[in-house]
Amino acid sequence: MSFIIGIDGPAGSGKGTMTKILAKKFNLIHIDTGITYRAVAKAVLDNNIKLNEKEKIIEVAKNIDIQIKNEENVDKVFLNGKDITKDIRSKEVTAIVSQVSSIKEVRLIMVDLQRKLAEGKNVIMEGRDICTYVFPNADIKIYLKASLEERARRRYEENCQKGINMSYQEVLENIKLRDENDMHKEIGSLEIAEDSIVVDTTGFEIEQSVEKLTKIIQEKMKNM
């Protein structure tokens, strides 16, 4: 048996930061499903495949090996044995990941992998379609949202800290494009599950958001 908390939301809504904190607080394994799609996007770039070469992208997704390992309390991503943790956050990967993840066959392959990663474990899993498609029977479902400008600011500041060279305007436009793509995917589009608890984090500091989510999770656990 596994225990699953699903947290959905658009880019920059705070999913990544908050799920890492909550994983430690509740002793859960943290799984960022976006990492799997970024790994495919990185492989697409490494193989000089164009976005219109759909069959080649599907073939790459079928044959690559993606591993997520926790080393010294840091989640590291390995693509065919190579550490790509930093590479998958590059401007180039970010520019194509939404289009790559929109390919139906890629989505199905990665969802299968994501389910295997969570099999028999107690996890907190973040993404766009955890509560609607990957784990529609998740024990606790939460949807995070925030204004477009707030999400762009957060992502811009995060990129600056990581040394990723993207202007605020580039980040804003990228998030707009990702929102559009994510909401119109054939499978696993960005939607709010009927039984998800919606939390708006606009104007909230991370600590405030974590405190709010902690109370929601504790309350849900009490009634299970």
C-alpha positions as CSV (number, residue, x, y, z in Angstrom):
1,M,0.0,0.0,0.0
2,S,1.1,3.5,-0.6
3,F,0.0,6.9,0.7
4,I,-0.1,9.7,-1.9
5,I,-0.4,13.4,-1.6
6,G,-0.9,15.0,-5.0
7,I,-0.1,18.7,-5.6
8,D,-1.0,20.2,-8.9
9,G,-0.6,23.8,-10.3
10,P,0.9,25.9,-13.0
11,A,4.6,26.9,-13.4
12,G,5.8,29.1,-10.5
13,S,2.9,28.4,-8.2
14,G,5.3,27.2,-5.5
15,K,4.9,23.4,-5.9
16,G,8.5,22.5,-6.0
17,T,9.7,24.5,-3.0
18,M,6.7,23.6,-0.8
19,T,6.6,19.9,-1.6
20,K,10.3,19.5,-0.7
21,I,9.6,21.1,2.7
22,L,6.4,19.1,3.3
23,A,8.2,15.9,2.3
24,K,10.7,16.4,5.2
25,K,8.0,17.5,7.6
26,F,5.8,14.4,7.0
27,N,8.6,12.0,6.2
28,L,7.4,11.4,2.6
29,I,9.3,10.7,-0.6
30,H,9.2,13.8,-2.9
31,I,8.6,13.2,-6.6
32,D,8.6,16.0,-9.1
33,T,7.0,14.6,-12.2
34,G,8.2,17.6,-14.3
35,I,11.7,16.3,-14.0
36,T,10.8,13.3,-16.1
37,Y,9.6,15.5,-19.0
38,R,12.6,17.8,-18.6
39,A,14.8,14.7,-18.9
40,V,13.1,13.8,-22.2
41,A,13.5,17.4,-23.5
42,K,17.2,17.3,-22.6
43,A,17.6,14.0,-24.5
44,V,15.8,15.6,-27.5
45,L,18.3,18.5,-27.5
46,D,21.2,16.1,-27.0
47,N,20.2,14.2,-30.1
48,N,19.5,17.3,-32.2
49,I,15.9,16.3,-32.7
50,K,13.5,19.0,-33.9
51,L,10.1,19.5,-32.2
52,N,8.3,18.5,-35.4
53,E,10.1,15.1,-35.5
54,K,7.4,13.5,-33.3
55,E,8.3,9.9,-34.0
56,K,12.0,10.5,-33.0
57,I,10.9,12.2,-29.8
58,I,8.6,9.2,-28.9
59,E,11.5,6.8,-29.7
60,V,13.8,8.8,-27.3
61,A,11.2,8.7,-24.6
62,K,10.8,4.9,-24.9
63,N,14.5,4.1,-24.7
64,I,16.1,6.5,-22.2
65,D,16.8,5.6,-18.6
66,I,15.7,8.2,-16.1
67,Q,16.7,7.8,-12.4
68,I,15.9,10.1,-9.5
69,K,18.3,9.6,-6.6
70,N,18.5,11.3,-3.2
71,E,22.1,12.0,-2.4
72,E,23.0,13.9,0.8
73,N,19.4,15.2,1.0
74,V,19.5,16.5,-2.6
75,D,17.3,15.0,-5.4
76,K,19.5,14.3,-8.4
77,V,18.4,13.4,-11.8
78,F,20.3,11.0,-14.0
79,L,19.8,10.5,-17.7
80,N,21.3,7.3,-19.0
81,G,23.6,7.3,-16.0
82,K,24.7,11.0,-16.4
83,D,23.9,13.6,-13.7
84,I,21.7,16.2,-15.5
85,T,20.2,17.9,-12.4
86,K,21.4,21.4,-13.4
87,D,21.1,20.9,-17.1
88,I,17.3,20.3,-17.1
89,R,16.8,23.8,-15.7
90,S,18.5,25.4,-18.6
91,K,16.9,28.0,-20.8
92,E,17.0,25.6,-23.8
93,V,15.2,22.8,-22.0
94,T,12.7,25.2,-20.5
95,A,11.8,26.5,-23.9
96,I,10.7,23.1,-25.3
97,V,9.6,21.0,-22.3
98,S,5.9,21.9,-22.5
99,Q,5.8,21.0,-26.2
100,V,7.6,17.7,-25.6
101,S,5.3,16.8,-22.8
102,S,2.2,17.6,-25.0
103,I,3.0,14.6,-27.2
104,K,0.4,12.0,-26.2
105,E,2.8,9.0,-26.5
106,V,5.5,10.7,-24.4
107,R,2.9,11.5,-21.7
108,L,1.8,7.9,-21.5
109,I,5.4,6.6,-21.2
110,M,6.2,9.1,-18.5
111,V,3.0,8.6,-16.5
112,D,3.8,4.9,-16.4
113,L,7.3,5.8,-15.1
114,Q,5.8,8.2,-12.5
115,R,3.4,5.5,-11.2
116,K,6.3,3.1,-10.9
117,L,8.4,5.6,-9.0
118,A,5.6,5.9,-6.4
119,E,4.7,2.2,-6.2
120,G,4.4,1.0,-2.6
121,K,5.8,4.2,-1.2
122,N,4.5,7.1,0.9
123,V,5.0,10.1,-1.5
124,I,4.2,13.7,-2.1
125,M,4.0,14.2,-5.8
126,E,3.9,17.4,-7.8
127,G,2.9,18.2,-11.3
128,R,0.1,19.4,-13.6
129,D,-2.1,16.3,-13.7
130,I,-1.3,14.3,-10.5
131,C,-4.8,14.5,-9.0
132,T,-6.7,14.3,-12.3
133,Y,-4.7,11.7,-14.3
134,V,-1.6,10.2,-12.7
135,F,-3.2,9.4,-9.3
136,P,-6.9,10.3,-9.5
137,N,-7.3,8.3,-6.2
138,A,-4.6,10.2,-4.3
139,D,-5.3,10.3,-0.6
140,I,-4.9,14.1,-0.4
141,K,-5.3,16.4,-3.4
142,I,-4.2,20.1,-3.5
143,Y,-4.2,22.6,-6.3
144,L,-1.9,25.6,-5.9
145,K,-2.4,28.8,-7.9
146,A,-0.9,32.3,-8.0
147,S,-1.2,35.3,-10.3
148,L,0.9,35.2,-13.6
149,E,3.1,38.1,-12.5
150,E,3.8,36.6,-9.1
151,R,4.7,33.2,-10.7
152,A,7.0,34.9,-13.2
153,R,8.7,36.9,-10.4
154,R,9.3,33.8,-8.3
155,R,10.7,31.9,-11.3
156,Y,12.9,34.8,-12.3
157,E,14.4,35.1,-8.8
158,E,14.8,31.3,-8.6
159,N,16.7,31.4,-11.9
160,C,18.9,34.2,-10.7
161,Q,19.9,32.2,-7.6
162,K,20.7,29.2,-9.9
163,G,22.7,31.3,-12.3
164,I,20.3,30.8,-15.2
165,N,20.4,33.8,-17.5
166,M,16.8,34.7,-18.4
167,S,15.3,38.2,-18.2
168,Y,12.0,38.7,-16.3
169,Q,10.2,39.3,-19.6
170,E,11.5,36.1,-21.0
171,V,10.3,34.2,-18.0
172,L,6.9,35.9,-18.1
173,E,6.5,35.0,-21.8
174,N,7.7,31.4,-21.2
175,I,5.2,30.9,-18.4
176,K,2.3,32.3,-20.6
177,L,3.3,29.9,-23.3
178,R,3.5,27.0,-20.9
179,D,0.1,27.8,-19.3
180,E,-1.4,27.8,-22.8
181,N,0.2,24.5,-23.7
182,D,-0.5,22.8,-20.3
183,M,-4.2,23.7,-20.4
184,H,-4.7,22.3,-23.9
185,K,-2.8,19.0,-23.7
186,E,-4.6,16.0,-25.2
187,I,-3.8,13.9,-22.1
188,G,-3.0,15.3,-18.7
189,S,-4.0,18.9,-19.2
190,L,-3.7,21.3,-16.4
191,E,-7.1,21.1,-14.6
192,I,-8.4,21.3,-11.0
193,A,-9.7,17.9,-9.8
194,E,-13.2,18.2,-8.4
195,D,-12.1,17.1,-5.0
196,S,-8.9,19.1,-4.8
197,I,-8.4,21.8,-2.2
198,V,-7.5,25.1,-4.0
199,V,-4.9,27.3,-2.3
200,D,-4.0,30.7,-3.8
201,T,-0.4,31.6,-2.8
202,T,-0.4,35.1,-4.3
203,G,1.3,37.5,-1.9
204,F,2.3,34.6,0.5
205,E,5.8,34.0,1.7
206,I,6.9,30.4,1.4
207,E,6.6,29.9,5.2
208,Q,3.0,31.1,5.2
209,S,2.1,28.8,2.3
210,V,3.8,25.8,4.0
211,E,1.9,26.5,7.2
212,K,-1.4,26.6,5.3
213,L,-0.7,23.4,3.5
214,T,0.5,21.7,6.7
215,K,-2.8,22.5,8.4
216,I,-4.7,21.1,5.4
217,I,-2.7,17.9,5.4
218,Q,-2.9,17.4,9.1
219,E,-6.7,18.0,9.1
220,K,-7.1,15.5,6.2
221,M,-5.0,12.9,7.9
222,K,-7.0,13.2,11.1
223,N,-10.2,12.3,9.2
224,M,-8.8,9.4,7.3
